[in-house]
Amino acid sequence: MKDSRLAIKIICAVLFFVFAVVAIYPWRIKSKNEWSQNDLNAKIVREHGKIRETVAATENLPPDDDRRLAALKQLADVDWQENKLDEAEKIVAGLWTHYEKNQKPNYDNNYADVMLMAAGIHRDQGRVDLSERNYDQIYFYDLHHEDSTTRKRIARDLNNLGVAYYLVGLSKPKNADGIEYYDKSIEYFEEALQNYRELYGANSQYEANTLYNESLSLRDSGQVAHAQEIRTQSDKLMSMVKRPCKLP
């Protein structure tokens, strides 16, 4: 009898423990995730506050002072992250004008960064035709400034142009109107893939991302079977590099 009562108590204790884990563990995970997100949000707010203070501290500097320009570029990036797209676009437009008027004979990373920011901001504003023209300008600029990193920039530009043309195709009222843009985007993706494979070898993260992007254009152009094949290759590579990033 005693053994029976002891067994019952043990069973009850085990059931209670299982219930506690099942009931509480998801809440603890959710709570931990929420705290992590809150900590991240607080960190972002602090960092953005510091950047705005830096911009305020450079207000009395000449408009073409490098410190002033760097602070404004950081502020534009912050506004972009906070989805204040109009504010970011206004700052970037001013920076673009400055760097265009004061072009250096050699490659200017600041100018290129500003052009890339403008293209991304216009894309996020839904101004996909303008974004595509921006990426064309960057590609043209990179083609005419050769150095040790030109090939990498060209590969990046080709991938960006592929995404840009795909988005323009999506913006067309009828799918048939977007086909020519999808086809053009596929051409850009294929060129980007060739460059990435020659630069980094087979199975790189760059190849995985570009394959994923190309699968979208193939799918929406009606090449569904080929799109699935490309998508499978992308997923396999992403698993290999353990970084499932699907952004351009």
SEZA-519057 format. One record per residue (C-alpha): x, y, z; residue in one letter. Coordinates in pm, 1 decimal. Each point is the difference from the previous one (the first is absolute). Layout:
! SEZA-519057
X|Y|Z|a
...
! end
This chain:
! SEZA-519057
0.0|0.0|0.0|m
278.1|241.1|92.9|k
179.4|-81.5|-322.8|d
-320.2|69.7|-193.4|s
-49.4|340.3|167.0|r
366.2|86.3|-63.5|l
-37.5|-90.2|-366.8|a
-309.8|218.8|-29.6|i
184.6|293.3|160.4|k
292.4|-41.4|-240.2|i
-234.6|-12.0|-300.1|i
-180.7|315.2|121.3|c
332.2|178.5|50.3|a
114.8|-93.1|-349.9|v
-328.8|113.2|-153.2|l
20.8|330.0|188.0|f
356.7|53.2|-121.4|f
-100.6|-71.4|-361.2|v
-297.3|236.4|31.3|f
221.6|272.4|144.5|a
250.9|-33.7|-282.0|v
-266.3|-7.0|-271.9|v
-193.9|288.3|150.5|a
286.4|225.5|105.8|i
277.6|-66.2|-253.4|y
-175.8|165.1|-299.3|p
-76.9|302.7|218.2|w
364.9|21.1|110.1|r
119.2|-20.9|-361.9|i
-248.7|267.2|-105.2|k
101.1|219.1|292.5|s
369.2|-44.3|-80.5|k
-59.2|87.4|-365.5|n
-201.3|307.2|94.7|e
270.7|118.0|238.3|w
264.7|-58.6|-268.2|s
-203.2|201.3|-250.0|q
-55.4|275.7|255.5|n
372.7|11.4|74.9|d
74.2|19.7|-373.0|l
-256.1|276.0|-50.9|n
144.3|194.6|293.7|a
350.9|-39.5|-142.0|k
-116.0|125.5|-339.7|i
-166.6|301.6|158.4|v
319.6|82.3|192.8|r
220.2|-34.6|-307.1|e
-234.7|206.1|-212.8|h
-7.6|266.8|269.7|g
380.0|18.7|-4.4|k
2.8|39.9|-377.5|i
-253.0|282.1|16.7|r
215.6|168.9|263.7|e
300.0|-33.9|-231.5|t
-192.2|163.8|-284.1|v
-106.8|284.1|228.0|a
362.4|49.3|106.3|a
107.2|44.6|-364.0|t
-261.5|258.9|-92.2|e
249.0|289.8|14.8|n
254.1|-174.9|-221.0|l
23.7|89.1|-372.5|p
-248.4|-197.5|-214.3|p
283.2|-181.4|-176.3|d
187.8|-96.1|317.3|d
67.8|-376.0|-1.1|d
-115.7|-33.8|360.3|r
-328.8|169.0|-81.5|r
-53.0|-217.8|-308.1|l
79.3|-319.5|191.8|a
-244.6|93.3|276.4|a
-275.5|74.3|-252.9|l
57.9|-331.8|-173.1|k
-36.6|-178.8|334.0|q
-317.3|194.4|73.2|l
-147.3|-93.6|-337.7|a
74.0|-364.6|76.3|d
-169.1|34.6|340.2|v
-309.1|160.8|-154.0|d
-8.5|-279.1|-256.3|w
14.0|-264.6|275.0|q
-280.2|177.9|185.3|e
-204.3|3.8|-324.2|n
10.3|380.2|-15.4|k
49.0|-31.1|-371.8|l
-80.4|355.9|-103.0|d
246.6|143.3|252.5|e
267.6|-248.6|-106.6|a
-61.7|70.4|-369.2|e
34.9|375.5|53.4|k
338.3|-37.6|173.2|i
128.7|-245.9|-258.8|v
-107.6|225.2|-286.9|a
210.7|281.2|145.0|g
298.6|-229.3|48.1|l
-34.2|-136.9|-352.6|w
5.6|354.1|-141.8|t
311.2|84.9|201.3|h
198.7|-308.0|-103.4|y
-108.3|31.2|-362.4|e
122.1|359.5|-16.7|k
327.0|-89.7|171.0|n
85.3|-329.8|-166.8|q
344.0|-139.5|66.4|k
213.5|-145.8|-278.3|p
27.2|-327.2|189.2|n
-278.8|-214.7|141.2|y
-196.6|181.3|270.5|d
-150.9|-244.5|250.0|n
-208.7|274.3|160.2|n
-157.7|89.2|-334.1|y
-69.4|-367.1|-74.2|a
-150.9|-51.9|345.5|d
-233.4|295.9|-47.2|v
-113.0|-126.9|-340.3|m
-69.2|-343.9|147.9|l
-194.6|155.2|287.0|m
-207.2|204.6|-242.9|a
-82.7|-310.4|-203.8|a
-104.1|-191.2|311.9|g
-209.4|285.0|138.8|i
-177.7|54.1|-332.9|h
-66.5|-374.2|-16.6|r
-153.8|3.6|348.6|d
-208.7|304.0|-94.8|q
-147.8|-203.9|-282.7|g
170.1|214.4|-265.1|r
138.1|-305.5|-174.3|v
61.7|165.0|-338.8|d
216.4|264.9|167.3|l
174.7|-264.2|207.3|s
84.5|-193.3|-317.6|e
148.8|314.9|-155.7|r
206.6|54.0|314.8|n
143.6|-349.9|-21.3|y
78.5|60.2|-367.7|d
195.3|312.8|99.6|q
196.8|-190.6|262.2|i
80.2|-273.4|-251.8|y
119.0|259.7|-251.5|f
212.3|170.3|267.0|y
159.4|-328.3|107.8|d
76.0|-102.2|-358.2|l
201.2|317.3|-49.6|h
207.0|-21.0|318.9|h
221.9|-303.7|-7.4|e
199.9|-112.7|301.2|d
57.3|-317.9|198.2|s
-363.6|-18.0|116.6|t
-172.9|83.9|-328.7|t
-102.1|-359.8|-73.9|r
-172.2|-35.9|336.9|k
-187.9|326.1|-47.8|r
-110.3|-102.1|-349.4|i
-132.6|-332.2|129.1|a
-193.8|185.8|270.0|r
-135.5|248.6|-253.4|d
-118.6|-275.0|-234.1|l
-187.0|-170.2|283.5|n
-154.4|332.6|105.5|n
-104.4|73.6|-358.1|l
-160.4|-342.8|-20.6|g
-206.1|76.1|310.6|v
-82.9|350.1|-127.6|a
-127.8|-126.3|-335.4|y
-197.6|-273.9|174.5|y
-172.4|259.3|220.5|l
-81.1|218.0|-301.7|v
-155.8|-305.7|-161.6|g
-210.9|-60.3|310.2|l
-124.7|359.9|-12.5|s
-162.1|-50.4|-341.0|k
-380.6|-32.7|2.3|p
3.3|-322.0|-202.4|k
245.7|-285.5|41.1|n
57.9|-3.7|-377.3|a
124.7|360.6|21.2|d
265.7|-106.8|246.8|g
142.9|-289.4|-202.3|i
265.3|207.3|-178.0|e
121.1|130.9|336.6|y
8.1|-350.1|149.2|y
200.5|-122.8|-298.4|d
245.0|288.5|35.5|k
34.5|-63.4|372.2|s
82.2|-366.6|-69.8|i
279.1|113.5|-234.7|e
144.8|218.4|276.3|y
-23.4|-280.1|256.2|f
180.5|-240.9|-235.4|e
281.0|253.0|-49.3|e
20.8|56.9|375.2|a
18.7|-375.8|61.6|l
284.9|-37.6|-247.0|q
193.9|276.4|174.3|n
-68.2|-133.5|350.0|y
107.8|-352.4|-93.5|r
322.6|127.0|-152.2|e
65.4|225.6|299.9|l
-93.8|-231.7|287.1|y
-22.0|-345.7|-152.7|g
-307.6|-220.8|9.4|a
-246.3|-8.9|289.1|n
47.5|350.2|143.1|s
-259.7|204.4|188.3|q
-2.2|241.5|-294.9|y
-94.0|-279.7|-235.7|e
-276.2|-118.3|234.1|a
-154.9|346.7|23.7|n
16.0|63.5|-373.7|t
-151.7|-339.3|-80.8|l
-288.3|76.6|235.2|y
-56.4|336.7|-168.1|n
12.3|-158.4|-344.5|e
-256.0|-262.3|101.5|s
-253.6|278.1|57.5|l
46.0|142.6|-349.8|s
-17.1|-347.9|-152.6|l
-316.8|-80.6|193.9|r
-180.9|318.5|-98.4|d
108.3|-29.2|-363.0|s
-178.4|-336.5|-12.8|g
307.1|-225.8|22.0|q
-132.1|-170.7|311.7|v
191.7|-330.1|-23.3|a
333.0|176.0|-60.1|h
-79.0|244.3|280.8|a
-55.7|-288.6|242.9|q
325.8|-160.5|-110.0|e
191.7|323.9|60.7|i
-176.9|53.4|332.4|r
100.1|-348.5|114.4|t
364.0|75.0|-86.3|q
-22.5|324.6|198.5|s
-153.5|-170.0|304.6|d
269.0|-267.8|-7.6|k
279.3|258.4|-10.5|l
-160.0|205.2|276.4|m
-10.0|-307.9|219.4|s
366.2|-67.6|-74.4|m
113.6|350.4|96.5|v
-243.4|6.1|296.5|k
-116.9|347.8|-83.1|r
-349.8|-8.0|-149.5|p
-1.6|358.2|-125.6|c
-241.5|59.0|-288.9|k
54.0|368.3|-57.7|l
175.9|154.6|-292.6|p
! end
